[in-house]
Amino acid sequence: PGRSRGGRRLSECQVAPGKGFGFLSFASREGAEEVLHELHERQVQGWPTPLRVRWAAESGGVRGQLPDGPSAPPRGGGGSGGIWGGGGKAAEAEDPRRLFIRQLCPRGDGRARLHEVASRYGRVEECRLLETKGLAFVSYSHERDARRALQELNGAYISGLSLDGGLSVKLAEVAR
């Protein structure tokens, strides 16, 4: 954060270690656009696939839904630009014990609240929250617990945790 290269001031950097993606926020939309075009489809030595870089945007008030294509500008006008990207790991299948949860309230009760709610369905092995992005990953010890949590939490409104439209929950993808 705060690093600058050629007038493109990076204001925030969040990486999900081992997950194959991250988020970058820039002081200006123009800076984000330059980096997006510079990095999209770039081949990185040692990675089997090129980087895929897209705009990170809210769509209809729902975090995590992205417009198609790297050149689609973020909706909602002005302000800083944000992009997300991943590479080096292509999705192969779904992990039957790991959930990807979106539409979390960015100012909610945080990780402790999410862990409390997720634990109602079984033993939680991992609870990783990217609070400013409104998304999380939750891993369970058993597949049956993850399936039950998926069925119960998908679409559920939980005060202080989810946005008004309820949680969006699916099985997380496994990277190869």
Protein Blocks (a to p, Z undefined) as FASTA:
>chain_A
ZZaeehiacfbdcddehklpacdddfbfklmmmmmmmmgopacehiabdcdddddddeeh
iahiacehjklccehieajddddddehiacfbdcfkbccdehiafklnbjmlmmmmmmmn
occfbdcddfknopacdddfbfklmmmmmmmmgopacehkacfkopadddddddZZ
